[in-house]
Amino acid sequence: MLFYIYTIFNSFRPFFSRKVAWIQFCSVVLGMIACMEMGGVSSLCRFWRMNEQGYLSLLHFFRASSWNHLTLMNHWARYVIQKGPVLKNKGRLLMLADHTYQPKDGRRMPGVVTLHQKSETQSKPSFFRGQCWAVLSMVIGSKAGYFSLPVLAKLDQGYTHLKQTPELSQSQRPVALAQDFACEQQRPVDLVLDAYFGTEPVFEQAKSICDENEKPWVEVITKAKKNYVARTEQGETIHLSKEFETEGFQQAECQIYGRLEKIAFKVRNLCWGKVRRIRFIWVKSRLGKMVLMCSNLEQEPIDAIEAYGLRMKIEVMFDRLKNLLGAFEFHFWT
């Protein structure tokens, strides 16, 4: 394991102009892995038994000009694609994206705003102060076990603190992150999102950037809301929820949440809103009914169903980042 970790660290060495900065980078990452508690730079100092000079040196590291965080993130993504068991869907990388909230009390910390809790859990407050992060992750592993591996996280609210006005809506920005990733890595992506992202702007954003073959870099797979209405090219109105009462469902088996399940599904390409055409997939399983929406009109239904079944992996990843690694527990501000 130690040799494997060193191999990964060694691949980052060319992206640091100073060896000292690379060693500090390694110490920070190792500290985040091994620390029993994560309260910021002070936790790393306690783990490595640093004195005051070491504390100030670490603070300087995060603002040093000897490295660039975008270069490191791009290299990390390339390394995972080359070395890791990356899950692909017909040659396209399967990725997940979502927002996560982290409570913060600091008044001068960047990106701290008043957030509305969307969870139905009554133990959580309706409004709180904190940060909203847009996170992009890659699905890796095999059928024996899939994992959501984070490749990019970015503050998604609080732009007024930075005196910036975002051009895209909150639902569009994770798709734009996936598009930047796909263009940088030159790899097409199938992006799985939850029902919050089943909106017209999201699908329009997905079709806005294409490769040299005029195919979108990012294809979206998400869940439709129950009250959605579509229409045929002839103008006939289709209520998505009522389509479960019609005939034409096919029987099949697919992997859902790690188990081989018997399902019934139906596929139709319909017009929806201002988006010209969307592939709708109606699914019946032991877990209930749902309707999937795919921007790719040639998307295989079984692949889309199995891909959406992996969406919960990003929620597991959020739990590990927050409660195990303490990835969002930093205390410094600017």
C-alpha positions as CSV (number, residue, x, y, z in Angstrom):
1,M,0.0,0.0,0.0
2,L,2.8,2.5,0.9
3,F,4.5,1.8,-2.4
4,Y,1.3,2.3,-4.3
5,I,0.8,5.7,-2.5
6,Y,4.4,6.7,-3.2
7,T,3.8,5.9,-6.9
8,I,0.9,8.2,-7.0
9,F,2.7,11.0,-5.2
10,N,5.8,10.6,-7.4
11,S,3.6,11.2,-10.5
12,F,2.8,14.7,-9.1
13,R,6.4,15.7,-8.8
14,P,6.8,17.3,-12.2
15,F,4.0,19.8,-11.4
16,F,5.9,21.4,-8.5
17,S,8.7,23.8,-9.3
18,R,10.2,23.3,-5.9
19,K,10.9,19.9,-4.2
20,V,9.9,21.4,-0.8
21,A,6.5,22.3,-2.1
22,W,6.0,18.7,-3.4
23,I,7.0,17.3,0.0
24,Q,4.5,19.6,1.8
25,F,1.9,18.5,-0.7
26,C,2.6,14.8,0.2
27,S,2.5,15.6,3.9
28,V,-0.9,17.3,3.6
29,V,-2.5,14.5,1.7
30,L,-1.0,11.8,4.0
31,G,-2.2,13.8,7.0
32,M,-5.7,14.0,5.7
33,I,-5.6,10.2,5.2
34,A,-4.2,9.3,8.6
35,C,-5.3,12.1,11.0
36,M,-7.8,10.9,13.6
37,E,-9.4,14.4,13.6
38,M,-9.4,17.1,10.9
39,G,-9.7,20.7,12.1
40,G,-7.6,22.4,9.5
41,V,-3.8,23.1,9.3
42,S,-3.5,22.8,13.1
43,S,-4.6,19.1,12.9
44,L,-1.8,18.4,10.4
45,C,0.7,20.1,12.7
46,R,-0.4,17.9,15.6
47,F,-0.1,14.8,13.5
48,W,3.4,15.6,12.2
49,R,4.4,17.2,15.5
50,M,5.3,20.5,13.9
51,N,6.2,23.6,15.8
52,E,5.1,27.1,15.1
53,Q,7.5,27.5,12.1
54,G,6.0,24.3,10.5
55,Y,2.5,25.8,11.0
56,L,3.4,29.0,9.2
57,S,5.2,27.0,6.5
58,L,2.0,25.0,5.8
59,L,0.0,28.2,5.7
60,H,2.4,29.6,3.1
61,F,2.2,26.4,1.1
62,F,-1.5,26.9,0.3
63,R,-0.7,30.3,-1.3
64,A,2.6,29.4,-2.9
65,S,3.2,30.1,-6.6
66,S,5.3,26.9,-7.1
67,W,2.2,24.9,-7.9
68,N,-1.2,25.3,-9.5
69,H,-4.3,23.6,-8.2
70,L,-5.9,23.3,-11.7
71,T,-2.8,21.5,-13.0
72,L,-2.9,19.0,-10.1
73,M,-6.6,18.3,-10.6
74,N,-6.2,17.7,-14.3
75,H,-3.3,15.3,-13.6
76,W,-5.3,13.5,-11.0
77,A,-8.1,12.9,-13.5
78,R,-5.7,11.7,-16.1
79,Y,-4.0,9.3,-13.7
80,V,-7.3,7.8,-12.6
81,I,-8.4,7.3,-16.2
82,Q,-5.1,5.6,-17.1
83,K,-4.5,3.5,-14.0
84,G,-7.9,3.0,-12.4
85,P,-10.7,0.5,-13.3
86,V,-12.9,3.3,-14.7
87,L,-16.5,2.4,-15.6
88,K,-17.4,3.2,-19.2
89,N,-20.7,3.2,-21.0
90,K,-20.1,2.4,-24.7
91,G,-16.7,4.1,-24.5
92,R,-18.0,7.2,-22.6
93,L,-16.8,7.8,-19.0
94,L,-19.6,7.4,-16.5
95,M,-19.6,10.3,-14.0
96,L,-21.8,11.6,-11.2
97,A,-22.4,15.1,-10.1
98,D,-24.4,16.7,-7.3
99,H,-24.4,19.5,-4.7
100,T,-23.5,19.1,-1.0
101,Y,-23.9,21.5,1.9
102,Q,-21.4,22.1,4.7
103,P,-22.4,24.2,7.7
104,K,-19.9,27.0,8.5
105,D,-19.9,29.6,11.2
106,G,-17.1,31.9,10.0
107,R,-18.3,35.3,9.0
108,R,-15.3,36.1,6.8
109,M,-14.9,32.7,5.2
110,P,-15.3,32.6,1.4
111,G,-18.6,31.3,0.0
112,V,-20.5,31.2,3.3
113,V,-24.2,32.1,2.6
114,T,-27.6,31.3,4.0
115,L,-28.7,27.9,2.6
116,H,-32.1,26.2,2.5
117,Q,-32.1,22.6,3.7
118,K,-33.9,20.4,1.1
119,S,-33.8,17.3,3.2
120,E,-37.1,16.0,4.5
121,T,-35.4,15.0,7.8
122,Q,-37.1,17.1,10.6
123,S,-34.0,17.0,12.8
124,K,-32.2,19.4,10.4
125,P,-32.9,23.2,10.4
126,S,-34.7,24.7,7.4
127,F,-32.1,27.4,7.0
128,F,-28.5,27.6,8.1
129,R,-25.2,29.3,7.2
130,G,-22.7,27.3,5.2
131,Q,-21.1,26.5,1.9
132,C,-22.6,24.9,-1.1
133,W,-20.2,22.7,-3.1
134,A,-20.6,21.3,-6.7
135,V,-18.8,18.0,-6.8
136,L,-17.9,15.9,-9.9
137,S,-16.9,12.3,-9.4
138,M,-16.0,9.3,-11.5
139,V,-17.4,5.8,-11.1
140,I,-14.6,3.2,-10.7
141,G,-14.5,-0.5,-9.8
142,S,-16.2,-3.6,-11.1
143,K,-19.5,-5.4,-10.6
144,A,-18.1,-6.7,-7.3
145,G,-18.1,-3.2,-6.0
146,Y,-18.4,0.3,-7.5
147,F,-17.1,3.5,-5.9
148,S,-17.5,7.2,-6.5
149,L,-14.1,8.8,-6.7
150,P,-14.1,12.7,-6.5
151,V,-12.2,14.5,-9.2
152,L,-13.3,18.1,-8.8
153,A,-15.1,20.1,-6.1
154,K,-15.9,23.8,-6.5
155,L,-17.8,26.4,-4.4
156,D,-21.2,26.9,-6.1
157,Q,-22.6,29.8,-4.1
158,G,-21.3,33.0,-2.6
159,Y,-20.1,34.6,-5.8
160,T,-21.0,38.1,-4.4
161,H,-18.1,37.7,-2.0
162,L,-15.7,37.3,-5.0
163,K,-17.5,40.1,-6.9
164,Q,-18.6,37.7,-9.6
165,T,-21.9,37.1,-11.3
166,P,-22.3,33.6,-12.7
167,E,-23.7,33.3,-16.2
168,L,-25.2,29.9,-15.6
169,S,-27.9,28.8,-13.1
170,Q,-27.1,26.5,-10.2
171,S,-28.5,23.5,-12.0
172,Q,-26.4,24.2,-15.1
173,R,-23.0,24.7,-13.3
174,P,-22.3,21.0,-12.5
175,V,-22.9,20.2,-16.2
176,A,-20.5,22.9,-17.2
177,L,-17.9,21.4,-14.8
178,A,-18.4,18.0,-16.6
179,Q,-18.0,19.7,-20.0
180,D,-14.7,21.4,-18.9
181,F,-13.5,18.0,-17.7
182,A,-14.5,16.2,-20.9
183,C,-12.8,18.9,-23.1
184,E,-9.6,18.9,-20.9
185,Q,-9.3,15.1,-21.0
186,Q,-10.7,14.7,-24.5
187,R,-13.1,12.0,-23.2
188,P,-16.9,12.0,-23.8
189,V,-18.9,11.7,-20.6
190,D,-22.3,10.3,-19.5
191,L,-23.3,12.4,-16.5
192,V,-25.8,11.0,-14.0
193,L,-27.8,13.5,-12.0
194,D,-30.7,13.4,-9.6
195,A,-34.3,14.7,-10.3
196,Y,-33.3,18.3,-9.3
197,F,-31.4,18.6,-12.6
198,G,-34.3,17.4,-14.7
199,T,-34.9,20.9,-16.2
200,E,-34.7,22.4,-19.7
201,P,-31.6,24.6,-19.0
202,V,-29.6,21.5,-18.0
203,F,-30.4,19.7,-21.3
204,E,-29.7,22.8,-23.3
205,Q,-26.4,23.3,-21.5
206,A,-25.4,19.6,-22.2
207,K,-25.9,20.2,-26.0
208,S,-24.1,23.5,-26.1
209,I,-20.5,22.1,-26.4
210,C,-19.7,19.4,-29.0
211,D,-16.7,17.6,-30.4
212,E,-15.4,17.7,-33.9
213,N,-18.1,15.2,-34.9
214,E,-20.8,17.5,-33.7
215,K,-21.6,15.1,-30.8
216,P,-22.0,16.6,-27.3
217,W,-19.1,16.0,-24.9
218,V,-21.6,15.4,-22.1
219,E,-24.8,13.4,-22.3
220,V,-27.2,13.7,-19.3
221,I,-29.1,10.9,-17.6
222,T,-31.5,12.1,-14.9
223,K,-34.9,11.3,-13.4
224,A,-38.1,13.0,-14.5
225,K,-40.6,14.5,-12.1
226,K,-44.0,13.0,-11.7
227,N,-45.9,16.0,-13.2
228,Y,-43.9,16.3,-16.4
229,V,-45.7,16.3,-19.7
230,A,-44.2,15.5,-23.1
231,R,-45.6,15.5,-26.6
232,T,-45.1,13.6,-29.8
233,E,-44.0,15.2,-33.1
234,Q,-47.6,15.2,-34.1
235,G,-48.5,17.3,-31.1
236,E,-50.2,14.6,-29.0
237,T,-49.8,15.3,-25.2
238,I,-48.2,12.5,-23.1
239,H,-48.5,12.5,-19.3
240,L,-45.5,10.6,-18.2
241,S,-47.1,9.2,-15.1
242,K,-50.1,7.8,-17.1
243,E,-47.8,6.0,-19.5
244,F,-47.3,3.2,-16.9
245,E,-50.9,2.2,-17.6
246,T,-50.3,1.5,-21.3
247,E,-48.9,-1.5,-23.0
248,G,-45.6,-2.0,-24.7
249,F,-43.3,-2.8,-21.7
250,Q,-40.5,-5.2,-22.2
251,Q,-39.1,-7.6,-19.6
252,A,-35.4,-7.7,-18.8
253,E,-32.8,-8.2,-16.0
254,C,-30.3,-5.6,-14.9
255,Q,-28.1,-4.6,-12.0
256,I,-29.9,-2.3,-9.6
257,Y,-28.1,-1.3,-6.3
258,G,-25.8,-4.2,-6.6
259,R,-28.5,-6.9,-7.2
260,L,-29.7,-8.5,-10.3
261,E,-33.4,-7.5,-10.7
262,K,-36.2,-8.3,-13.1
263,I,-37.7,-5.2,-14.5
264,A,-40.1,-4.0,-17.1
265,F,-39.2,-1.0,-19.2
266,K,-40.5,1.1,-22.1
267,V,-38.7,3.6,-24.3
268,R,-40.0,6.6,-26.4
269,N,-38.3,9.6,-27.9
270,L,-40.5,12.6,-27.3
271,C,-40.5,16.4,-27.5
272,W,-40.3,18.1,-24.1
273,G,-40.5,21.8,-23.4
274,K,-38.1,23.9,-25.5
275,V,-35.8,20.9,-25.8
276,R,-36.4,19.3,-29.2
277,R,-36.3,15.6,-28.3
278,I,-35.5,13.6,-25.2
279,R,-35.3,9.8,-24.7
280,F,-37.8,8.8,-21.9
281,I,-37.4,5.4,-20.2
282,W,-40.3,4.1,-18.1
283,V,-39.1,1.6,-15.5
284,K,-41.1,-0.8,-13.3
285,S,-39.2,-2.8,-10.6
286,R,-39.7,-4.2,-7.1
287,L,-38.6,-0.8,-5.8
288,G,-41.4,1.1,-7.6
289,K,-41.8,3.1,-10.7
290,M,-39.6,5.9,-12.2
291,V,-39.1,7.7,-15.5
292,L,-35.6,8.4,-16.7
293,M,-34.6,11.2,-19.1
294,C,-31.6,10.9,-21.5
295,S,-30.2,13.6,-23.8
296,N,-28.8,10.8,-25.9
297,L,-31.6,9.6,-28.2
298,E,-29.6,6.3,-28.9
299,Q,-29.0,5.6,-25.2
300,E,-29.4,1.9,-24.4
301,P,-32.2,1.6,-21.8
302,I,-30.6,-1.1,-19.7
303,D,-27.3,0.9,-19.5
304,A,-29.2,4.0,-18.5
305,I,-31.1,2.2,-15.7
306,E,-28.0,0.6,-14.3
307,A,-26.1,3.9,-14.5
308,Y,-28.9,5.7,-12.6
309,G,-28.8,2.9,-10.0
310,L,-25.2,4.0,-9.3
311,R,-26.1,7.6,-8.5
312,M,-26.4,6.9,-4.8
313,K,-22.6,6.2,-4.8
314,I,-22.0,9.9,-4.7
315,E,-24.1,10.2,-1.5
316,V,-21.9,7.5,0.1
317,M,-18.8,9.5,-1.1
318,F,-20.2,12.7,0.5
319,D,-20.6,10.8,3.8
320,R,-17.0,9.6,3.7
321,L,-15.6,13.0,2.8
322,K,-17.5,14.7,5.6
323,N,-17.5,12.2,8.4
324,L,-14.3,10.2,7.8
325,L,-11.8,12.4,6.0
326,G,-13.1,15.8,7.2
327,A,-12.6,17.2,3.7
328,F,-14.7,20.3,4.4
329,E,-13.6,21.0,8.0
330,F,-11.1,23.6,7.2
331,H,-11.0,26.7,9.5
332,F,-8.9,29.2,7.6
333,W,-10.4,32.1,5.7
334,T,-9.4,35.1,3.7
